[in-house]
Amino acid sequence: MAETLRIGIVGCGGIANGKHLPSLSKLKNVKLVGFCDIVEERAEKAKKEYGDAKSVACKDYRVLLDDKKIDVIHVCTPNSSHADIAIAAMEAGKHVLSEKPMAKTAADARRMVEAAKKTKRKLTVGYNNRYRADSWYLHQLCERGDLGEIYTAKAHAIRRRAVPTWGVFLDEEQQGGGPLIDIGTHALDLTLWMMNNYEPQTVVGSVYRKLADTENAANAFGSWDPKKFTVEDSAFGFITMKSGATVFLESSWALNTLQVDEAKCTLCGTKAGADMIGGLRVNGEQFSRLWETKVDLGAGGVAFYSGRAESDSDIEARLWVDAILNDTDPVVLPEQACVVSEILEAIYTSARTGKAVQFK
């Protein structure tokens, strides 16, 4: 592998311009050479801002896959197309970072895992909340065993009124769901990663569409169009793991509550507990006394700290590129992301059928 990676971006919309392109452009060992979008003007705009005269801008992602000089593809398209683009890219010899969730369906997620194994290409998913300072610090505590056995947890993804009204977020056909698959996926990924537990046994889910038909609704991003709102506005799941551990997942874009937390988790272990509510807090018992502390994360010094200011997206990009150049595992393993997709789908299935979903 060359010391400089040549990367192509498929989908030059909001997530590409807000996260991938700015972070990748900061890396000295990366060259952005391909820009694809079904709206060609967006591809041309991205090329002008992040590429050079030799860069390619196109409407068909297969143009980038046919380019032997491109090493890596980032998939930043609606959920329904993640799998087909990622699999074709790996079969063309490219390493792939797919935006979250891994795919629209669990079957597609499994196809992506199999393709990575067959092609021996690296595959990861854009769960950038793992790279936040509080997430990384808490994960180190969990790995070290400070919390003991984590046997119950909550995954939080609650907004009061912040329904995304742009793009295809409200389109069930392209996305596969609403807040559960959009922001609930981040919270569940964080929680399972902290627990290091990817073996679900039973899933029970409830899905609601209670506020979506409201006309002229108060909303952080402007009122939504009820006719275009074809997904749920809230979803909740109760997950029992094979170990006996339990996880409660809450997700909503629009819930009448003042308790809002997004991409956060609460963990309860046999030695101690922790939560990300209003900052990272750890609690426990020692010498027959209860204790709690709020972790000061302002001084740096955590494992990924490199002596310069970096956002979670910057760190994600840097560690992903390092994994490719050094031939190591990415932080987010495709098998882990696949389990997240399987659980999300099980919540939808349980809500639709009124029955618990059993994993084999």
The 8 nearest C-alpha neighbors of each residue, nearest first, counted from 0:
[[1, 2, 324, 4, 323, 3, 70, 325],
 [0, 2, 3, 4, 324, 5, 70, 28],
 [1, 3, 28, 0, 4, 324, 29, 325],
 [4, 2, 28, 1, 29, 5, 30, 27],
 [5, 3, 29, 70, 30, 6, 28, 1],
 [4, 6, 30, 69, 70, 31, 29, 32],
 [7, 5, 71, 31, 72, 69, 32, 70],
 [6, 8, 33, 72, 32, 34, 31, 71],
 [7, 9, 73, 34, 72, 33, 35, 10],
 [10, 8, 35, 74, 75, 73, 36, 60],
 [9, 11, 36, 75, 76, 35, 12, 8],
 [12, 10, 15, 36, 42, 41, 9, 35],
 [13, 11, 15, 10, 14, 16, 41, 75],
 [12, 14, 16, 15, 17, 11, 18, 166],
 [13, 15, 17, 16, 18, 12, 75, 19],
 [16, 14, 19, 11, 13, 18, 12, 17],
 [17, 15, 13, 20, 14, 18, 12, 19],
 [16, 18, 14, 15, 13, 19, 21, 20],
 [17, 19, 15, 14, 16, 21, 20, 312],
 [20, 18, 15, 22, 21, 23, 16, 17],
 [19, 21, 23, 16, 22, 15, 24, 18],
 [22, 20, 24, 23, 19, 18, 16, 25],
 [23, 21, 313, 19, 24, 20, 25, 18],
 [24, 22, 20, 25, 26, 21, 19, 316],
 [23, 25, 21, 22, 26, 20, 49, 29],
 [24, 26, 23, 22, 27, 21, 313, 29],
 [27, 25, 28, 24, 29, 23, 317, 22],
 [26, 28, 29, 25, 24, 3, 30, 23],
 [27, 29, 3, 26, 4, 2, 30, 320],
 [30, 28, 4, 3, 26, 27, 5, 31],
 [31, 29, 5, 32, 4, 6, 3, 28],
 [32, 30, 6, 50, 5, 33, 7, 29],
 [31, 33, 54, 7, 50, 6, 30, 5],
 [34, 32, 7, 55, 54, 8, 56, 31],
 [33, 35, 56, 8, 42, 7, 55, 46],
 [36, 34, 9, 57, 42, 58, 56, 10],
 [37, 35, 10, 58, 38, 42, 11, 39],
 [36, 38, 58, 39, 35, 59, 10, 57],
 [39, 37, 36, 40, 41, 58, 42, 35],
 [38, 40, 42, 41, 58, 36, 37, 43],
 [39, 41, 43, 42, 38, 44, 36, 45],
 [42, 40, 44, 39, 43, 38, 11, 45],
 [43, 41, 39, 34, 45, 35, 36, 56],
 [42, 44, 46, 40, 41, 45, 56, 47],
 [43, 45, 41, 47, 46, 42, 40, 48],
 [46, 44, 48, 42, 47, 43, 49, 41],
 [47, 45, 50, 43, 49, 44, 48, 34],
 [46, 48, 44, 45, 50, 49, 43, 51],
 [47, 49, 45, 46, 50, 44, 51, 43],
 [48, 50, 46, 45, 47, 31, 24, 51],
 [51, 49, 46, 54, 31, 47, 32, 48],
 [50, 52, 54, 53, 46, 47, 49, 32],
 [51, 53, 54, 50, 47, 55, 46, 32],
 [54, 52, 51, 55, 32, 50, 33, 46],
 [55, 53, 32, 51, 50, 52, 33, 46],
 [54, 56, 33, 34, 32, 57, 53, 46],
 [57, 55, 34, 42, 43, 35, 33, 46],
 [56, 58, 35, 59, 39, 34, 42, 55],
 [57, 59, 37, 36, 35, 39, 60, 38],
 [60, 58, 61, 57, 62, 35, 37, 36],
 [61, 59, 62, 63, 35, 9, 58, 64],
 [62, 60, 64, 63, 59, 65, 87, 88],
 [61, 63, 60, 65, 64, 59, 66, 57],
 [64, 62, 66, 61, 65, 60, 33, 7],
 [65, 63, 61, 66, 62, 88, 91, 60],
 [64, 66, 62, 63, 67, 61, 91, 69],
 [65, 67, 63, 64, 68, 69, 62, 61],
 [68, 66, 69, 65, 64, 70, 92, 91],
 [67, 69, 66, 70, 5, 65, 6, 32],
 [68, 70, 5, 67, 66, 6, 71, 7],
 [71, 69, 93, 5, 6, 4, 68, 94],
 [72, 70, 94, 6, 93, 95, 69, 7],
 [71, 73, 7, 95, 6, 8, 94, 93],
 [74, 72, 96, 8, 97, 95, 9, 75],
 [73, 75, 97, 9, 76, 98, 96, 72],
 [76, 74, 10, 98, 9, 15, 73, 14],
 [75, 77, 10, 74, 78, 80, 81, 9],
 [78, 76, 79, 80, 173, 174, 81, 75],
 [79, 77, 174, 103, 81, 102, 80, 173],
 [78, 80, 173, 103, 77, 81, 174, 102],
 [79, 81, 78, 82, 83, 77, 84, 76],
 [82, 80, 78, 102, 84, 83, 79, 85],
 [81, 83, 85, 84, 80, 107, 102, 86],
 [84, 82, 86, 85, 80, 81, 87, 107],
 [83, 85, 87, 82, 86, 81, 88, 80],
 [86, 84, 88, 82, 87, 83, 81, 89],
 [85, 87, 89, 83, 88, 84, 82, 111],
 [88, 86, 90, 84, 85, 89, 83, 91],
 [87, 89, 91, 85, 93, 86, 90, 64],
 [90, 88, 93, 92, 86, 91, 87, 94],
 [89, 91, 87, 92, 88, 86, 118, 93],
 [92, 90, 88, 89, 93, 64, 87, 65],
 [91, 93, 89, 90, 88, 94, 120, 118],
 [94, 92, 89, 71, 70, 88, 91, 95],
 [93, 95, 71, 121, 120, 89, 122, 72],
 [96, 94, 122, 72, 71, 73, 97, 93],
 [95, 97, 73, 123, 124, 122, 74, 72],
 [98, 96, 74, 124, 73, 125, 95, 123],
 [97, 99, 125, 75, 124, 74, 100, 96],
 [100, 98, 101, 125, 124, 126, 97, 102],
 [99, 101, 102, 98, 184, 180, 340, 78],
 [100, 102, 99, 108, 124, 336, 97, 98],
 [103, 101, 108, 100, 104, 78, 81, 82],
 [102, 104, 78, 79, 175, 174, 107, 105],
 [105, 103, 107, 106, 102, 108, 344, 340],
 [104, 106, 341, 108, 340, 107, 109, 344],
 [107, 105, 109, 104, 108, 110, 341, 102],
 [106, 108, 110, 104, 105, 109, 82, 102],
 [109, 107, 105, 111, 102, 110, 337, 106],
 [108, 110, 112, 106, 111, 107, 105, 113],
 [111, 109, 107, 113, 108, 112, 114, 106],
 [110, 112, 114, 108, 109, 113, 86, 82],
 [113, 111, 109, 115, 114, 110, 333, 116],
 [112, 114, 116, 110, 115, 111, 117, 109],
 [113, 115, 117, 111, 116, 112, 118, 86],
 [116, 114, 112, 120, 118, 113, 119, 117],
 [117, 115, 113, 119, 114, 118, 112, 120],
 [116, 118, 114, 115, 119, 113, 120, 90],
 [117, 119, 120, 115, 116, 114, 90, 89],
 [120, 118, 116, 115, 117, 121, 114, 89],
 [121, 119, 94, 115, 118, 89, 122, 93],
 [120, 122, 94, 95, 115, 119, 123, 323],
 [123, 121, 95, 96, 94, 333, 115, 120],
 [122, 124, 96, 333, 331, 332, 97, 329],
 [123, 125, 97, 96, 98, 99, 126, 101],
 [126, 124, 98, 99, 127, 97, 96, 123],
 [125, 127, 128, 124, 129, 99, 185, 331],
 [126, 128, 129, 125, 130, 312, 311, 315],
 [129, 127, 130, 131, 126, 311, 262, 185],
 [128, 130, 127, 134, 131, 126, 189, 135],
 [131, 129, 311, 128, 127, 135, 132, 315],
 [130, 132, 311, 134, 128, 133, 129, 135],
 [131, 133, 135, 134, 136, 130, 296, 301],
 [132, 134, 136, 131, 135, 279, 137, 296],
 [135, 133, 131, 137, 132, 129, 136, 138],
 [134, 136, 138, 132, 137, 133, 130, 131],
 [135, 137, 139, 133, 138, 134, 132, 140],
 [138, 136, 140, 134, 139, 135, 133, 141],
 [137, 139, 141, 135, 140, 193, 136, 134],
 [138, 140, 142, 136, 137, 141, 143, 135],
 [141, 139, 137, 143, 138, 145, 142, 144],
 [140, 142, 138, 144, 139, 143, 145, 146],
 [143, 141, 139, 144, 140, 138, 145, 193],
 [142, 144, 140, 141, 145, 139, 146, 138],
 [143, 145, 147, 141, 142, 146, 140, 148],
 [146, 144, 140, 147, 143, 141, 270, 271],
 [147, 145, 271, 270, 268, 144, 272, 141],
 [148, 146, 270, 269, 144, 268, 145, 149],
 [147, 149, 268, 269, 150, 146, 270, 144],
 [150, 148, 268, 267, 151, 194, 147, 266],
 [149, 151, 244, 268, 148, 245, 267, 152],
 [150, 152, 245, 267, 244, 246, 149, 266],
 [153, 151, 266, 246, 265, 267, 247, 245],
 [152, 154, 247, 265, 264, 246, 248, 155],
 [153, 155, 264, 248, 186, 187, 190, 247],
 [154, 156, 263, 249, 261, 264, 186, 260],
 [157, 155, 261, 250, 183, 262, 260, 249],
 [158, 156, 251, 259, 250, 260, 261, 155],
 [157, 159, 252, 259, 253, 160, 251, 161],
 [158, 160, 254, 253, 255, 256, 161, 259],
 [161, 159, 253, 218, 158, 162, 219, 252],
 [160, 162, 219, 252, 218, 158, 253, 159],
 [161, 163, 252, 164, 160, 253, 218, 220],
 [164, 162, 165, 161, 168, 220, 169, 252],
 [163, 165, 223, 162, 220, 166, 168, 169],
 [166, 164, 163, 167, 168, 169, 220, 223],
 [165, 167, 168, 164, 169, 163, 13, 12],
 [168, 166, 170, 169, 165, 173, 174, 77],
 [167, 169, 170, 166, 163, 174, 177, 165],
 [170, 168, 228, 167, 229, 230, 171, 227],
 [171, 169, 167, 172, 168, 173, 229, 174],
 [172, 170, 175, 174, 176, 230, 173, 229],
 [173, 171, 170, 175, 174, 79, 176, 229],
 [172, 174, 79, 171, 170, 175, 77, 78],
 [175, 173, 78, 171, 176, 172, 79, 170],
 [176, 174, 171, 103, 172, 173, 78, 79],
 [175, 177, 171, 230, 174, 180, 231, 179],
 [176, 178, 230, 231, 179, 180, 181, 232],
 [179, 177, 181, 251, 182, 180, 252, 250],
 [180, 178, 183, 250, 181, 177, 234, 182],
 [179, 181, 184, 178, 176, 183, 177, 182],
 [180, 182, 178, 179, 183, 177, 184, 100],
 [183, 181, 184, 178, 185, 156, 179, 180],
 [184, 182, 179, 250, 186, 156, 185, 180],
 [183, 185, 182, 187, 180, 186, 181, 188],
 [186, 184, 188, 182, 262, 183, 187, 189],
 [185, 187, 262, 154, 183, 189, 188, 184],
 [186, 188, 190, 184, 189, 185, 154, 183],
 [187, 189, 185, 191, 186, 190, 184, 192],
 [190, 188, 192, 186, 187, 191, 193, 185],
 [189, 191, 187, 193, 192, 188, 264, 154],
 [190, 192, 194, 188, 193, 196, 195, 189],
 [193, 191, 195, 189, 190, 194, 188, 196],
 [194, 192, 190, 138, 191, 195, 141, 189],
 [193, 195, 191, 196, 192, 149, 190, 141],
 [196, 194, 192, 193, 191, 197, 142, 190],
 [195, 197, 194, 191, 198, 192, 240, 193],
 [198, 196, 199, 338, 191, 195, 335, 240],
 [197, 199, 240, 241, 196, 200, 242, 338],
 [200, 198, 240, 241, 239, 201, 197, 358],
 [199, 201, 240, 358, 241, 239, 357, 198],
 [202, 200, 357, 239, 356, 238, 358, 199],
 [203, 201, 238, 356, 355, 237, 345, 346],
 [202, 204, 355, 237, 349, 236, 346, 356],
 [205, 203, 236, 346, 350, 349, 235, 237],
 [204, 206, 350, 235, 234, 236, 207, 346],
 [205, 207, 234, 350, 233, 235, 231, 204],
 [208, 206, 233, 231, 209, 234, 232, 205],
 [207, 209, 231, 232, 211, 210, 233, 206],
 [208, 210, 207, 211, 232, 212, 233, 231],
 [211, 209, 213, 212, 208, 232, 253, 254],
 [210, 212, 213, 225, 209, 208, 228, 232],
 [213, 211, 225, 210, 214, 209, 226, 228],
 [214, 212, 211, 210, 216, 215, 225, 223],
 [213, 215, 216, 212, 225, 224, 222, 223],
 [216, 214, 222, 213, 217, 223, 224, 221],
 [217, 215, 222, 214, 213, 218, 223, 221],
 [216, 218, 222, 215, 221, 160, 219, 220],
 [217, 219, 160, 221, 220, 161, 222, 216],
 [218, 220, 161, 221, 160, 217, 162, 222],
 [221, 219, 218, 161, 163, 164, 162, 222],
 [222, 220, 218, 219, 223, 217, 164, 216],
 [223, 221, 216, 215, 218, 217, 224, 220],
 [222, 224, 164, 225, 221, 216, 215, 228],
 [223, 225, 226, 227, 228, 222, 214, 164],
 [226, 224, 212, 228, 227, 211, 223, 213],
 [227, 225, 224, 228, 229, 212, 223, 211],
 [226, 228, 225, 224, 229, 169, 170, 223],
 [227, 229, 169, 225, 226, 230, 211, 224],
 [230, 228, 171, 170, 227, 169, 231, 226],
 [231, 229, 177, 176, 171, 228, 169, 170],
 [232, 230, 208, 177, 233, 207, 206, 176],
 [231, 233, 208, 252, 251, 253, 207, 211],
 [234, 232, 251, 207, 231, 250, 206, 178],
 [235, 233, 206, 250, 205, 179, 207, 251],
 [236, 234, 249, 205, 248, 204, 250, 206],
 [235, 237, 204, 248, 203, 346, 247, 238],
 [236, 238, 247, 203, 202, 246, 204, 248],
 [239, 237, 202, 246, 245, 201, 236, 247],
 [240, 238, 245, 201, 200, 244, 199, 243],
 [239, 241, 199, 200, 244, 243, 242, 198],
 [242, 240, 200, 243, 199, 198, 239, 244],
 [241, 243, 240, 244, 198, 239, 196, 150],
 [244, 242, 240, 241, 239, 245, 150, 200],
 [245, 243, 150, 240, 151, 242, 239, 246],
 [244, 246, 239, 151, 238, 240, 150, 152],
 [247, 245, 152, 238, 153, 151, 237, 248],
 [246, 248, 237, 153, 236, 154, 238, 152],
 [249, 247, 154, 236, 235, 153, 155, 246],
 [250, 248, 235, 155, 156, 154, 234, 247],
 [251, 249, 156, 183, 157, 234, 179, 233],
 [250, 252, 233, 157, 178, 253, 232, 158],
 [251, 253, 158, 162, 161, 178, 232, 160],
 [254, 252, 160, 159, 251, 158, 232, 161],
 [253, 255, 159, 256, 251, 158, 160, 252],
 [256, 254, 159, 253, 257, 160, 158, 258],
 [255, 257, 258, 254, 159, 259, 158, 253],
 [256, 258, 259, 159, 255, 254, 158, 157],
 [259, 257, 256, 260, 157, 159, 158, 255],
 [260, 258, 157, 158, 257, 159, 261, 256],
 [261, 259, 157, 156, 155, 263, 258, 158],
 [260, 262, 156, 263, 157, 155, 259, 158],
 [263, 261, 186, 185, 156, 155, 260, 128],
 [264, 262, 155, 261, 275, 186, 154, 260],
 [263, 265, 154, 153, 155, 190, 274, 275],
 [264, 266, 274, 153, 152, 273, 275, 154],
 [265, 267, 152, 273, 272, 274, 151, 264],
 [268, 266, 272, 151, 149, 152, 150, 271],
 [269, 267, 149, 148, 146, 271, 147, 272],
 [268, 270, 147, 148, 271, 146, 149, 267],
 [271, 269, 147, 146, 268, 145, 283, 272],
 [272, 270, 146, 283, 268, 282, 269, 267],
 [271, 273, 267, 282, 268, 266, 281, 146],
 [274, 272, 281, 266, 280, 265, 282, 267],
 [273, 275, 265, 280, 276, 279, 264, 266],
 [274, 276, 279, 278, 263, 264, 277, 280],
 [277, 275, 278, 274, 279, 260, 263, 280],
 [276, 278, 275, 279, 280, 260, 274, 293],
 [279, 277, 275, 276, 280, 293, 294, 133],
 [278, 280, 275, 294, 293, 274, 133, 276],
 [281, 279, 293, 274, 273, 292, 294, 278],
 [280, 282, 273, 292, 291, 272, 293, 274],
 [283, 281, 291, 272, 290, 271, 273, 292],
 [282, 284, 271, 290, 289, 272, 291, 270],
 [283, 285, 289, 288, 290, 287, 286, 271],
 [286, 284, 288, 287, 289, 283, 290, 270],
 [285, 287, 288, 284, 289, 290, 283, 270],
 [288, 286, 285, 284, 289, 290, 283, 270],
 [289, 287, 285, 286, 284, 290, 283, 291],
 [290, 288, 284, 283, 285, 287, 291, 282],
 [291, 289, 283, 282, 284, 288, 292, 285],
 [292, 290, 282, 281, 283, 280, 293, 289],
 [293, 291, 281, 280, 294, 282, 290, 279],
 [292, 294, 280, 279, 281, 295, 291, 278],
 [293, 295, 279, 296, 280, 292, 281, 278],
 [296, 294, 297, 293, 298, 279, 278, 133],
 [297, 295, 298, 294, 299, 132, 133, 136],
 [296, 298, 295, 299, 132, 294, 300, 133],
 [297, 299, 296, 300, 295, 301, 304, 132],
 [300, 298, 301, 297, 304, 296, 132, 306],
 [299, 301, 304, 298, 302, 303, 305, 306],
 [302, 300, 304, 299, 303, 136, 135, 132],
 [301, 303, 304, 300, 135, 136, 305, 139],
 [304, 302, 301, 305, 314, 300, 135, 130],
 [303, 305, 301, 302, 300, 306, 299, 307],
 [304, 306, 307, 303, 308, 300, 309, 302],
 [305, 307, 304, 308, 299, 300, 309, 303],
 [308, 306, 305, 309, 304, 299, 310, 303],
 [307, 309, 310, 306, 305, 304, 313, 299],
 [310, 308, 313, 307, 314, 311, 312, 304],
 [309, 311, 313, 312, 314, 308, 131, 130],
 [310, 312, 130, 131, 314, 313, 127, 315],
 [313, 311, 315, 310, 314, 127, 18, 316],
 [314, 312, 22, 310, 316, 315, 311, 309],
 [315, 313, 317, 311, 312, 316, 318, 309],
 [314, 316, 312, 318, 313, 317, 319, 127],
 [317, 315, 319, 313, 314, 318, 23, 320],
 [316, 318, 314, 320, 319, 315, 321, 313],
 [317, 319, 321, 315, 320, 316, 314, 322],
 [320, 318, 322, 316, 321, 317, 329, 315],
 [319, 321, 323, 317, 322, 318, 316, 324],
 [320, 322, 318, 324, 319, 323, 325, 317],
 [323, 321, 327, 319, 325, 320, 326, 329],
 [322, 324, 326, 320, 321, 325, 319, 327],
 [323, 325, 321, 326, 322, 320, 0, 2],
 [324, 326, 322, 323, 327, 321, 320, 0],
 [327, 325, 323, 322, 324, 328, 321, 121],
 [326, 328, 322, 325, 329, 323, 321, 324],
 [327, 329, 322, 330, 326, 332, 121, 323],
 [330, 328, 331, 322, 319, 332, 327, 123],
 [329, 331, 332, 328, 319, 318, 123, 322],
 [332, 330, 329, 123, 124, 333, 335, 336],
 [331, 333, 335, 334, 123, 329, 330, 336],
 [334, 332, 336, 335, 123, 112, 337, 122],
 [333, 335, 337, 332, 336, 112, 338, 109],
 [336, 334, 332, 337, 338, 333, 339, 197],
 [337, 335, 333, 339, 338, 334, 101, 340],
 [336, 338, 334, 340, 335, 339, 108, 333],
 [339, 337, 341, 335, 340, 336, 342, 197],
 [338, 340, 336, 342, 337, 341, 188, 343],
 [341, 339, 343, 337, 105, 338, 342, 344],
 [340, 342, 105, 338, 344, 339, 343, 345],
 [341, 343, 345, 339, 344, 340, 338, 346],
 [344, 342, 340, 346, 345, 341, 339, 347],
 [343, 345, 347, 341, 342, 346, 348, 340],
 [344, 346, 342, 348, 343, 347, 349, 356],
 [347, 345, 204, 349, 343, 344, 348, 236],
 [346, 348, 344, 350, 345, 349, 351, 204],
 [349, 347, 345, 351, 346, 350, 352, 344],
 [350, 348, 354, 204, 346, 352, 353, 355],
 [351, 349, 205, 204, 347, 353, 348, 352],
 [350, 352, 348, 349, 353, 347, 206, 354],
 [353, 351, 349, 354, 350, 348, 355, 347],
 [352, 354, 350, 349, 351, 355, 348, 204],
 [355, 353, 349, 352, 356, 203, 350, 348],
 [356, 354, 203, 349, 202, 357, 201, 353],
 [355, 357, 202, 201, 349, 345, 354, 203],
 [356, 358, 201, 200, 355, 359, 202, 199],
 [359, 357, 200, 201, 199, 356, 202, 198],
 [358, 357, 200, 199, 201, 198, 356, 241]]
